[in-house]
């Protein structure tokens, strides 16, 4: 046969064998079957044509099979290196909660608590979301017979500051225009602040105030006959509203200090002076009620000298005006003094650009929704402005003046209903960025504070742990381990949720108010509560607006009481509350609300047992009576006060100390058993057989009565 043809056949055979080997390898990869060398098939035609080449084909197939086996073995080794066995290995971080660690270890939370018995961590202070540090985490993993590896931490990029800030004050006199002064009226409660404003703007605000005292900050624009405008802020004078007065002085230019001529300087008068000094605001003194016969304006001026308020007549720089707000006397003189002082201050503002304002108070209105009273300090507020205040933002829908009349715009110094600073931003998207940034900053600050508290607590626990370990210092590690496990074994079987609560006596509160300032004042009073050992006070929720179904749900869940200040509860809410047994306490005067709260706290206190003496007797002689095999001590007594009634309780007093309390075993007059021994009569009585009498002891008969305790909390009213 032609030699070239034979060589061509030989190449075809080799190609066919290689293809079959590749096909077998692909099938092994797909189906996961164990690879076996592919044997060459018999080729009758090829054997007849050239037997020597058939032997060569067989040897080539065997060699290729061996190469393929070695290659597959090497590939398996590589795959094993890429995917190592991770059984018993835990990926840990520097800080993990108990719940996260249990999940990472594939264990339950009880297992973690049992492992913590061998650490210095206080188990009673731990919950599933409590944070553990790296040294404790490693110890827990080791005690569980597992290995750990540190998780790769992703480097967090520094977040870009997207906050909104005030514009810098530029030196552009042409942009500055005169603005009305913002005047805050301060003074003691019932010294006539609201009546003064009432006379200035010819309205009847004082007559509508609950209890005759102002309980909100009111902002009003007063037009003077001369054409000048003055923005007045009326702040509460009651002690509970100190924070609201401070907020009023924060945005003011001038403070009018109202002092009653017959009362003189009082507690809130001094506090108002301090607020004005802290804010660096000039004062005008308005001495009110000068029409009364007992009025003494000169005494008021002299009393103010002790607080560094020096009137012009005494060589100082404070203008003093004697007025009668009720009769309207000298009010124009006071207004002119205010305008003159404002001219000296040269009050101007930039009415262009983005708005900057300050919130005076806020509330929820059924018809208008969330309503805010604000003083514009820069820019011009218009409908459609997007405003940011704290961690909230809003779009201005409507604006009203102090009389409820709709306005289109408000320039600096003008109060409108639109503590926090208000800044206008360019769009709603920008508002979202600002709120997100402020929320992030607050979370970071809270995290830092929490970490400080956690570190301090852990340091305290570590010191306690080291002190406890001192008694095990002489033991070997095996003995120490056995002793610790024995001492703490019972704790391992108590779940965190099953641990008994120590504070059973709790008053849960839901506080609702008409405006933010009122709620703030109530919360400030509740912060002074210092009688946790009597009854724990827990504020579950607080907010603005009328009582809602959500408030009832919270009160039902926490067995709480709802206190409302200047808010309402409709009939359906009241019926629902009655059906669920939920108390709703509504008030319009703050000190009445606090008195009601004290009564509620008192009702939660356990009754105290009060002892009322009924009779007293003296031990004159001692003898004993044999009853069976026992000798019973008997005291011969004479009643010198009241009577002895066998049904009541008795106590034995020796040298002023009570050494026994209980009931009488017997009471006899001569040889007869009696029920009652009166004053001047002699008797013999016996107590417990283990009680020994001494001549001169006092026997007191008393009656026990349960009386309701009163809370010792004093909020300063």
Secondary structure by P-SEA (a helix, b strand, c coil): ccaaaaaaaaaaaaaaaaaaaaaaaaaaaaccccccbbbbcccaaaaaacaaaaaaaaaaaaaaaaaaaaaaaaaaaaaaaacccccccccccccccaaaaaaaacccaaaaaaaacccccccccccccccccaaaaaaaaaaacbbbbbcccccccccccbbbbbcccccccccbbbbbbbbbbbbcccccaaaaaaaaacccccccccccccccbbbbbbbccccbbbbbbbbbccccaaaaaaaaaccccbbbbbbbccccccaaaaaaaaaaaaabbbbbbbbcccccccccaaaaaaaacccccccccccccbbbbbbccccccaaaaaaaaaaaaaaaabbbbbcccbbbbbbcbbbbbccccbbbbbbbccccccccbbbbcccccccccccccccccccccccccccccccbbbbbcccaaaaaaaaaaaaaaaaaaaaaaaaaaaaaaaaaaaaaaaaaacccccccaaaaaaaaaaacccccccccccccccccbbbbbbbbcccaaaaaaaaaaaaaccccccbbbbbcccccccccaaaaaaaaaacbbbbbccccccaaaaaaaaaabbbbbbbccaaaaaaaaaaaaaaaccbbbbbbbcbbbbbccccccccccbbbbbbbcccccbbbbccbbbbbbcccccccccccccccccccccccccccccccccccccccccccbbbbbbbbbbbbbbbcccccc
